[in-house]
Amino acid sequence: MYSQPVNGKFGPYGGKYIPETLMQAVEELEVAYEEAKQDPAFHEQFEELLSEYVGRETPLYYAENMSRRLGTNVYLKREDLNHTGAHKINNTIGQALLAKRMGKQKIVAETGAGQHGVATATVCALLNLECTIFMGEVDVERQQLNVFRMELLGATVVPVKSGSRTLKDAVNEALRYWVKHVDDTHYVMGSVLGPHPFPAMVRDFQSVIGMETRRQMLDKTGRLPDAVIACVGGGSNAMGMFYPFLNDETVALYGVEAAGSGIDTPEHAATLTKGEVGVLHGSLMYVLQDAAGQIQEAHSISAGLDYPGVGPEHSFLKDIERVRYAAVTDDEALAACMSLSRNEGIIPALESSHALAYAETLAETMTEDEILVICLSGRGDKDVHTIRERVTG
Amino acid sequence: MRLDEAIRERSEGTAFVPYIMAGDGGLDNLIPTIERLEAMGATAIELGIPFSDPVADGPVIEAAGMRALAEGVTLAQVLDRLIEGTGRFSVPIVLMTYLNPVFRFGVQPFFERAAACGVSGVIIPDLPFEESLELFAETDRHGVAFIPLVTLTSSAQRVETILNQAEGFVYAVTLKGTTGKADVFPDELLGHLQALTARSPVPVLAGFGVHLAEQVRVLGEACDGVVVGSFIVEALHEGRDEEVAALIRAAKTVDTKR
């Protein structure tokens, strides 16, 4: 039922809509990645680092209190327990190893809240790669601790002053930097976005999440879950979680976007719910845009979901209805974040809190024998400042 | 006259194509600016359509685009103005637009409308040749040339394929970088331009970074002409028209030997 991208496209989505200067680099990357995929030594290196450095596998935790409250069986995939506190590092390790293999000693990346930036800076420190991170000036201001973390890890953080000065503009600036330094630099794209092969490659590196979950669930219960929920910004944790389940037709998959102040307000990041097909950052996908094709700014309490596009594979999975996509507001996510903190002793990232919030709705349709898995993509330490501001007003 | 012919049949010197950002300073400025540049001797005019995320452009053109967007300028409005200006100028117009505004307008309607407005060619910096084949497979482009970009990183095989199907002119990107003003160009550039020019069925124009008369001379001798963007955009924005006229005059005196 489901197949790999054809000519770099998932249905009509994806592709390579990039400046000519980058074509050579992107095609080289495609070849290098295909070779690495066939090389057992590459997989061994990747898995070794995931196990010894990142601390995988992460638990599939039965959330007893939440299960009792929701009246169904809830398991949390604990990506928050990874080194650096989120799933992002699965991808940065894979790409940094690939960069080394390609003989590229320099790394450039974009970051929104700083999680991907920290995960990239971390791996660059480990593998002795020179690291430059572009981050919107607005995000630099509101995530100063993460900026310092990246600098502590030896990365250079460049504030981006153009456009809306957030994630979208950080990607623009990282792409421009890559154009200038393409000979010796690899761009570590942080999500299932960008020109082919990035969306498929990032998904592959992240699919360790879904593969572990599937195996752990079979080990624990002897069956597959009935439903799986993950939050979707660009969509990397969701793609990594969903991918190994795509051919399991009994497993319902739900992607949860950020509705911000509400999908009927201008302040949201619900790209699949409210966006239209367009081209941004190298890929054809759903984007938030106006009638003239200008990309609009996204809004979410969670910086990691604050992006006006969504991966091409998600765009395709929406169209073929294999995954259902919903949106959750800032307030609902915040409430879910506080609920998990109080009831389960886990402070989740605001991104992951969107998936938790949707579980409240979905659980109403589920029985006490059924099983729901939620991807807890990251921990909430980075968000306590935001949460405190919202709670204390 | 076809765009490639207009460039080849220029009366003197090397071809000079100034880039302007449509709507920078208001759309009312558009036709008068085209008229002024034509009077100064521009061979063709590259007309930029503002876009929110111009990844191939440097800060000067990005800022001009943001000024135009702040005025609410859209692709449709620019095309309307071109129709209104019919008969006021005869210099060929080449649109430079990122793909999304075209995609949103509708690819087929865009070419119909552009052709009706007298547009000679279109440059889409985020639409590589391979993707253009797929996107335009079912499109009647009504004679509007799709102008390909060739860069210093394009592989020999891709250059061959691109040149074989090139229309209008080949836009030879002089830098590994974005648009802007460069002081030095890569060592391999002149050889690259000469090789392209020898091989290309249509004229080859060099662009990105050009802002000095000496650069216009050196590049103009190596190929069929130059495209100048950031320098023009900045000079027009700051009212330094005389500097633009001087650079165009410099192009007229280039000895092309061809």
Contacts between the chains, C-beta under 8 A, distances in Angstrom:
chain1	res1	chain2	res2	distance
A	15	B	131	5.7
A	16	B	128	6.2
A	16	B	130	7.2
A	16	B	131	6.2
A	17	B	99	5.8
A	17	B	126	4.8
A	17	B	127	6.3
A	17	B	128	7.5
A	17	B	131	6.1
A	18	B	55	8.0
A	18	B	126	6.1
A	18	B	128	6.6
A	19	B	55	6.6
A	19	B	56	4.6
A	19	B	125	5.5
A	19	B	126	6.2
A	19	B	149	7.5
A	19	B	151	7.9
A	20	B	125	7.6
A	20	B	128	5.8
A	20	B	129	7.9
A	20	B	148	7.9
A	20	B	149	4.3
A	20	B	150	6.8
A	20	B	151	4.7
A	20	B	153	7.8
A	20	B	154	6.1
A	20	B	173	6.7
A	21	B	151	4.5
A	21	B	152	7.7
A	21	B	153	5.4
A	21	B	173	6.5
A	21	B	176	5.9
A	21	B	177	7.8
A	22	B	153	7.9
A	23	B	128	5.4
A	23	B	153	7.4
A	23	B	154	6.8
A	23	B	158	7.0
A	24	B	153	4.3
A	24	B	154	6.6
A	24	B	155	5.9
A	24	B	158	8.0
A	25	B	153	7.2
A	27	B	155	7.8
A	162	B	59	7.2
A	162	B	62	5.9
A	163	B	52	6.8
A	163	B	53	7.0
A	163	B	62	7.9
A	163	B	66	7.5
A	168	B	53	6.6
A	169	B	53	7.8
A	172	B	53	5.4
A	172	B	54	7.6
A	172	B	55	5.1
A	175	B	55	4.7
A	176	B	55	6.1
A	176	B	58	7.6
A	176	B	177	7.8
A	176	B	178	5.0
A	179	B	55	7.9
A	179	B	56	7.5
A	179	B	176	6.4
A	179	B	177	6.0
A	179	B	178	6.3
A	180	B	176	5.8
A	180	B	177	4.5
A	180	B	178	7.3
A	181	B	176	7.8
A	182	B	153	6.2
A	182	B	176	6.1
A	183	B	176	7.4
A	276	B	104	7.9
A	277	B	103	7.8
A	278	B	100	4.8
A	278	B	103	5.9
A	278	B	104	6.4
A	279	B	98	7.8
A	279	B	99	4.7
A	279	B	100	4.7
A	279	B	103	5.7
A	279	B	126	6.9
A	280	B	53	6.4
A	280	B	100	6.7
A	281	B	53	7.5
A	281	B	55	7.5
A	282	B	126	7.5
A	287	B	100	7.6
A	289	B	100	6.9
A	289	B	104	6.6
A	291	B	74	7.9
A	291	B	104	7.3
A	292	B	74	3.8
A	292	B	75	6.3
A	292	B	76	7.0
A	292	B	101	6.2
A	292	B	104	6.6
A	293	B	51	7.8
A	293	B	75	7.1
A	293	B	100	4.5
A	293	B	101	3.8
A	293	B	102	7.5
A	293	B	103	6.5
A	293	B	104	3.1
A	293	B	105	6.8
A	294	B	51	6.9
A	294	B	52	4.4
A	294	B	69	6.5
A	294	B	100	7.9
A	294	B	101	7.4
A	295	B	52	4.4
A	295	B	53	5.4
A	295	B	100	7.1
A	296	B	52	7.9
